[in-house]
């Protein structure tokens, strides 16, 4: 999918320097960044689901621990 991204000049310069240091294009760098954001969101959703599972399935145990 084609997309145009307009970056502030300062950010563009920073990305240009990082891309040059990593020997990749700015496009590849932006794709990597988007993948990291998506992975972080998915990991956060998994953690939230695990917390919900524990609090609902182990509510009695958690109450006993709180009273100890």
Secondary structure as the mmCIF struct_conf table of DSSP 4:
data_model
#
loop_
_struct_conf.conf_type_id
_struct_conf.id
_struct_conf.beg_label_comp_id
_struct_conf.beg_label_asym_id
_struct_conf.beg_label_seq_id
_struct_conf.end_label_comp_id
_struct_conf.end_label_asym_id
_struct_conf.end_label_seq_id
HELX_RH_AL_P HELX_RH_AL_P1 UNK A 9 UNK A 22
TURN_TY1_P TURN_TY1_P1 UNK A 23 UNK A 23
BEND BEND1 UNK A 24 UNK A 24
HELX_RH_AL_P HELX_RH_AL_P2 UNK A 26 UNK A 57
BEND BEND2 UNK A 58 UNK A 58
HELX_RH_AL_P HELX_RH_AL_P3 UNK A 59 UNK A 67
#
